[in-house]
Amino acid sequence: MKRVLALTLVLVLAIASSAMADVSFSGKFTATAQMDSFKVFVEQFTLTPGLTFSIKGTNKDAYEVEEEEVVNWELDAGIKLATDADKNTNFAFGSYKLYLNDDYFQAWAWGNGAKAGAVSTKFGMISAADAAPAAGMRARLAVPVMDVAKITVDLTPPAEVRAFVDVYAVENFDIRVGYLRDWKGAEDVNVVAAGVGTTLAAGDIDVDLAAGFGATIAEDFGYAVGFSADSDLTEQLNVGASVKHANKDWKGDGVKAYKTVIAAEATYSEFAFQVGADASFTIEGDDTLEDRTSNAFGVFANYRMTDTVAYDKLFHSDHWFTNDGLAVGAGANFENVKFADAYLNVASPVVEDMVWVLAKASFDAEKDVVASVLARIVPFNKLTVLPFAQYEYNLDTEVSKATVNLKANYLIGSSSTALKFEAEKVFSETAPSSLLKLSIEVPF
């Protein structure tokens, strides 16, 4: 803990002493009382503290002529209270990200789950992920070469490096070349890949084309190829198709070794409804053709009374309660010409600006039926109540499980300090449980 606090102090002093540095501090303290039973004042309970503390700093300069601000560096880091297996609490680093912006390069250092953006060639044949490991660090350096190209080097411990070259010299073409070296295993892996994309005008229709090729540099030569086309045939209709293939010696990212995947999709959207379908056909391995093929097919449809919420967010956990009209979504998926699963979602306001309801139901090939209802009730702006009920049942085993949950958040005074309550009861023959939780959350 002393090391973390000392390092945090060094960071604070370094940021605060920088010229024109804008530094802010924020965090959240929580205190939680919890018991795994409804027998209040009979069963044991726990009291648990929680703390997250964030430091955000940025340094900017303004050009005298353009009067535009340019970021020289940004830092977003934090510490938190962590509980070990013995339920001891100690300070530990949370997520962190440092961004440096110079006239000649850009650099990132980030870790513990922070994100800095993904970089990849076409079809992900060589791909540097967005997020750092939950308990680890990543680093990246990008260097522009005049207006001709940009070189990016991404480091992933303990033994992975990915390099990318973006070529700008060729107009109307998106060109990126990548290199991967991985030496943490028994054999070193070296992969190169290149991808190109362009938009082809065909009358009133624009077609987005992409092609990629990758090679594993080894005694057993591995390769991967990919091609795709995507187009908005009309303002309402979008269609796309792709094919990807890799042989058994391919060691790169994205494309799976020893597979050929042919895929197609189409989506038609109007103001009030959207329908779509996607399909894929996969050939794998070296057995007989019948034994190594598989296929998948899916269809979906969405209906909405208003366009307040985009189709892809109609039933999202952060957006469904912003619907100001009825929204319905349904879909089904099939694998190898057999039923895989189906679902139905309904979201709607019940009382304007006060009560919303989200209902979901699903059924899959394992004969699992799941149905749930979630309500969001805001009787006044200081109180939010979230009742939830879910029922699960398997038609074959006749095993059922029911969950009833109630959450309530109350804002104290006119601040953002929240008093949170949660109660849950699980009715199950195999794993019944109960929960009572009361906590206070103080952001600062």
Secondary structure as UniProt FT lines:
FT   HELIX           2..16
FT   TURN            19..20
FT   STRAND          21..35
FT   TURN            40..42
FT   STRAND          46..62
FT   TURN            64..66
FT   STRAND          69..83
FT   TURN            85..86
FT   STRAND          89..101
FT   STRAND          106..111
FT   TURN            112..113
FT   STRAND          119..120
FT   HELIX           122..124
FT   STRAND          127..128
FT   TURN            134..135
FT   STRAND          137..145
FT   TURN            146..148
FT   STRAND          149..156
FT   TURN            157..159
FT   STRAND          160..167
FT   TURN            171..172
FT   STRAND          173..182
FT   STRAND          189..202
FT   TURN            203..204
FT   STRAND          205..216
FT   STRAND          222..232
FT   STRAND          237..246
FT   TURN            248..249
FT   TURN            257..258
FT   STRAND          259..269
FT   STRAND          273..284
FT   TURN            289..292
FT   STRAND          293..304
FT   HELIX           311..313
FT   TURN            314..315
FT   TURN            317..319
FT   HELIX           320..322
FT   STRAND          327..335
FT   TURN            336..337
FT   STRAND          338..351
FT   TURN            352..354
FT   STRAND          355..364
FT   TURN            365..366
FT   STRAND          368..380
FT   TURN            381..382
FT   STRAND          383..394
FT   TURN            395..397
FT   STRAND          400..411
FT   TURN            413..414
FT   STRAND          418..428
FT   STRAND          433..443
//
